[in-house]
C-alpha cells in the first residue's frame, strides 16, 4: 500500500474485518457490492461520462452569450437576465449537490443518474426553442440541478467500485471532462456565429449517456451497507462525515479553479497579451497541462496514494499561482498557468477520493460527495468580490498572490488531515 495513502489509517481501537455473520452481528465490516465489482465497460463509461456533464453543463455556453445578448437587447432587463443565464448554473450546481446525495441514498444511483441525464438534456436544449429570457433562465435552472444529480450519482457509483479500480476511473473522469473542452468550445463558437439557438443544441449529446446509465446496478441491487461503529462516526453532522479540514481546504481550492480560466486572461493582458486568439492559445495550453495531470492520476496513485496526490495537487496549485502573481514576463506567467492546470486536475480527483476513503464503505458516501461538490463550487461565489475589490485596487497579479496564500493554508489543513487523531495510527 502506498506510503501516503489515507487507507493506511483507521479509527483507533477499531478492527475492520470481513463479516461472516448476519448484518447487525458485526460492529463494522468492509463491504464490496458484487454488482459494482462486476461492472462492465459500458457501465464504467457511464461513470467516466460525468466529467463532460460538468464541462458541457457549466462552461460550454460562454461563446454563445454575446450573440444572445445582441439579439435580445430590446427586451426588459435583458443585460441582467443574460448575465444570470450565463452564471446561474454553477452556484445552483453547488447548492443542488447535497440534495442529490440525499436522493441517491433513497432512490439509488441508476435512478438518479438517468433522471438527471434527462433533466440536463431538456434544460440544455430547450432554450433553443424559447423566445422569453425568463423561460431560458428557468431551463438553465433545470440544467443546473440535472448536472448536480448526474455528477453526484456518478461519483457515488465510483465510490462503490473496488479499491483497485477506483483511481483509474477517477483519473479518466477528470481527463475526459477536460479533453472534451478542446473541440467543444470552438464548436459552440462556430454554431453561435450562425445563431445562439444552434449553440444550445450541443447539450443534446448528453442524451447518449442514457444507454450506459441503464447498465448501472439498480436500486434493488444496491444493498444497504451495515451500520455500526464506523457509520456512527461518519454520518454525524452537516458535513456528512467529511472532515472539516478537508471541506475548508476544498473550498479554498475552489477559488483557484475559477481563477484559472476566468481571471487568467486579465493577468495576461497586463503582460501584453490582448488578442482573443492569443489568450485562447494560452488557455488551451493550460488545458493540455490539466490533461497531463488527470491522465497521470492513476499512475501516480499507485505510487504515492490519495494523501500524496492531495498534497501534490495543492502544492502545484500554490506554486503556479505564486509564479503568476510574481511574473514580470510572459514565460513565467505561462509556466505558472501550466502548474496551476496540472495541480487543479490532480487535486479535484484526489479530494473526492479522500472523502470516499474517510467516510468508508459504511458511511453515507452520496451525501459526503454532495458536500464536497458544494464546497468546491459554492466557494466560487466569493471570487467576484475578491477580484472586484483587490484586483481593481492592486491589479490581477495581487489576486493570484492571495490565492497562492490561500492554497498554502489549504496545504496546511491537508497535512493536518493526515495527522488527525480521528484517522488513528498506521496499519
Buried (B, 14 or more C-beta within 10 A) or exposed (E): EBEBBBBBBBBEEBEBEEBEEEBEEBBBBBBEBEBBEEBEEEBBBBBBBBBBBBBBBBBBBBBBBEBBBEBBEEBEEBEEBBEBBBBBBBBBBBBBBBBBBBBBBEBBBBBBBBBBBBBBBBBBBBBBEBEEBEEBBBBBBBBBBBBBBBBBBBBBBBBBBEBEBBBBBBBBBBBBBBBBBEEBBEBBBEBBEEBBBBBBBBBEBBBEBBEBBBBBBEEEBBEEBBBBBBBEBBBEEEBBBBBEBBBBBBBBBBBBBBBBBBBBBBBBEEBEBEEEEEBBEBBBBBBBBBBBBBBBBBEBBEEBBBBBBBBBBBBBBBBBBBBBBBBEEEEBBBBBBBBBBBBBBBBBBBBBBBBBBBBBBBBBBBBBBBBBBBBBBBBBBEBBEBBEEBBEEEBBBBBBBBBBBBBBBBBEBBBEBBEBEEBBEEE
